[in-house]
Amino acid sequence: MRAWLNMQMSLHLIKLCVGCDTITDLEDWIEENRSHFRRLGREYEQTHTTRMVPKRMDELLAGGSLFWVIRGQVACRQALLDVRPFTDGDGIGRCRLVLEPVVVPVEPRPYRPFQGWRYLALKDAPRDIDPEASDLARMPEDMRRQLAELGLL
């Protein structure tokens, strides 16, 4: 509940989750990376590199999340832990979004394709699916997706 309260006071980002067809695909990718780091004897930190550096970092870091759009629907989110601007080897400014490696399913909502990331205001952010008190949480992801596409969720 505390995470939701913090999330209500902050600004969020939204981005397409390219290469994933399901929330499970994203979770599997995170676990593969975690295992790779373990094999190398390194501590795992999940980051996502993006070209543009958010100007509203303070608002994002006050409990914000990165919401992932999967196959045309906002499907899940990850808490945003840090935003680290850097310059790559070619001299291009980029940033690393440091994410909590825990994926939280949200109420599915259609979202059109776009490039890069966008800010997502609190009023537009879908609510978390409560795993304890929601029939939605017990519903298979594909069924949630289909019902949302039909406008029934």
C-alpha positions as CSV (number, residue, x, y, z in Angstrom):
1,M,0.0,0.0,0.0
2,R,2.9,2.4,0.8
3,A,4.3,2.0,-2.7
4,W,0.9,3.0,-4.2
5,L,0.8,6.1,-1.9
6,N,4.3,7.2,-3.0
7,M,3.4,6.5,-6.6
8,Q,0.4,8.8,-6.3
9,M,2.6,11.8,-5.4
10,S,5.0,11.4,-8.3
11,L,5.5,11.6,-12.0
12,H,6.0,8.5,-14.1
13,L,7.5,7.5,-17.4
14,I,5.9,5.2,-20.0
15,K,7.8,3.3,-22.7
16,L,7.3,0.5,-25.2
17,C,8.7,-2.8,-24.1
18,V,10.2,-3.9,-27.4
19,G,10.9,-7.6,-27.8
20,C,8.4,-8.7,-25.1
21,D,4.9,-10.1,-25.9
22,T,3.9,-10.7,-22.3
23,I,4.7,-9.6,-18.7
24,T,6.3,-13.1,-18.3
25,D,8.7,-12.4,-21.2
26,L,9.9,-9.2,-19.3
27,E,10.2,-11.1,-16.0
28,D,12.2,-13.9,-17.8
29,W,14.5,-11.3,-19.4
30,I,15.2,-9.8,-16.0
31,E,15.9,-13.2,-14.5
32,E,18.3,-14.1,-17.4
33,N,20.2,-10.9,-16.8
34,R,20.3,-11.5,-13.1
35,S,21.7,-15.0,-13.7
36,H,24.3,-13.7,-16.1
37,F,25.5,-11.1,-13.5
38,R,25.6,-13.9,-10.9
39,R,27.8,-16.1,-13.1
40,L,30.1,-13.2,-13.6
41,G,30.3,-12.6,-9.8
42,R,28.8,-9.1,-10.1
43,E,25.9,-7.5,-8.2
44,Y,22.8,-7.2,-10.4
45,E,21.3,-3.8,-11.1
46,Q,18.6,-3.5,-13.7
47,T,19.0,-0.6,-16.0
48,H,17.4,0.5,-19.2
49,T,19.4,2.9,-21.5
50,T,17.5,5.6,-23.3
51,R,18.7,8.5,-25.5
52,M,16.8,11.4,-23.9
53,V,17.5,12.5,-20.3
54,P,14.3,13.4,-18.4
55,K,14.3,17.0,-17.3
56,R,11.9,16.3,-14.4
57,M,14.2,13.9,-12.5
58,D,13.2,15.1,-9.1
59,E,9.6,14.4,-9.7
60,L,10.4,11.0,-11.2
61,L,12.6,10.0,-8.3
62,A,9.9,10.9,-5.7
63,G,8.3,7.5,-6.1
64,G,7.9,7.3,-9.8
65,S,7.7,4.2,-12.0
66,L,8.4,3.2,-15.5
67,F,5.2,1.8,-17.1
68,W,5.7,-0.7,-19.8
69,V,3.5,-0.9,-22.9
70,I,3.4,-4.5,-24.2
71,R,1.6,-5.3,-27.5
72,G,-0.3,-2.1,-27.5
73,Q,-1.4,-2.1,-23.8
74,V,0.0,-0.6,-20.6
75,A,0.7,-3.9,-18.8
76,C,3.0,-3.4,-15.9
77,R,5.4,-1.1,-14.1
78,Q,8.7,-1.1,-12.3
79,A,9.7,1.4,-9.6
80,L,12.2,3.9,-10.9
81,L,15.2,4.0,-8.5
82,D,17.6,6.4,-10.3
83,V,18.2,8.3,-13.5
84,R,21.9,8.5,-14.5
85,P,22.9,10.7,-17.5
86,F,26.1,9.7,-19.3
87,T,27.9,10.3,-22.6
88,D,28.5,7.1,-24.7
89,G,31.7,6.3,-26.6
90,D,30.5,8.2,-29.6
91,G,29.9,11.4,-27.6
92,I,26.1,11.0,-27.6
93,G,24.3,12.0,-24.4
94,R,22.2,9.1,-23.0
95,C,20.8,8.0,-19.6
96,R,20.4,4.9,-17.7
97,L,17.0,4.4,-15.9
98,V,17.7,2.2,-12.8
99,L,14.7,0.0,-12.1
100,E,13.6,-2.1,-9.2
101,P,13.8,-5.6,-10.8
102,V,10.2,-6.4,-9.6
103,V,7.5,-6.2,-12.2
104,V,4.1,-5.1,-11.0
105,P,1.1,-5.9,-13.2
106,V,-1.3,-3.0,-13.7
107,E,-4.9,-2.8,-15.0
108,P,-4.4,-3.2,-18.8
109,R,-5.2,-0.1,-20.9
110,P,-4.7,0.4,-24.6
111,Y,-1.8,2.7,-25.6
112,R,-0.8,3.7,-29.1
113,P,2.8,3.1,-30.3
114,F,5.3,6.0,-29.9
115,Q,9.1,6.5,-30.0
116,G,11.2,7.0,-26.9
117,W,9.5,7.6,-23.6
118,R,6.8,9.9,-22.4
119,Y,5.9,11.4,-19.0
120,L,2.9,9.8,-17.5
121,A,0.9,11.9,-15.0
122,L,-0.7,10.3,-12.0
123,K,-4.2,10.8,-13.3
124,D,-3.3,8.8,-16.4
125,A,-1.4,6.0,-14.6
126,P,-3.3,2.7,-14.4
127,R,-3.7,1.2,-10.9
128,D,-1.8,-1.9,-9.8
129,I,-3.6,-5.2,-9.9
130,D,-3.8,-6.2,-6.2
131,P,-2.8,-9.9,-6.1
132,E,-4.6,-10.5,-2.9
133,A,-8.0,-8.9,-3.5
134,S,-8.5,-9.0,-7.2
135,D,-10.2,-11.5,-9.6
136,L,-8.2,-9.6,-12.2
137,A,-4.9,-10.9,-10.7
138,R,-6.0,-14.5,-10.9
139,M,-7.0,-14.1,-14.5
140,P,-4.5,-15.2,-17.1
141,E,-2.6,-12.3,-18.7
142,D,-3.8,-13.1,-22.2
143,M,-7.5,-13.0,-21.0
144,R,-6.9,-9.6,-19.3
145,R,-5.4,-8.4,-22.6
146,Q,-8.3,-9.6,-24.7
147,L,-10.9,-8.2,-22.3
148,A,-9.1,-4.8,-22.3
149,E,-9.1,-4.9,-26.2
150,L,-12.8,-5.4,-26.1
151,G,-13.3,-2.5,-23.7
152,L,-14.6,-4.8,-21.0
153,L,-11.9,-3.9,-18.4
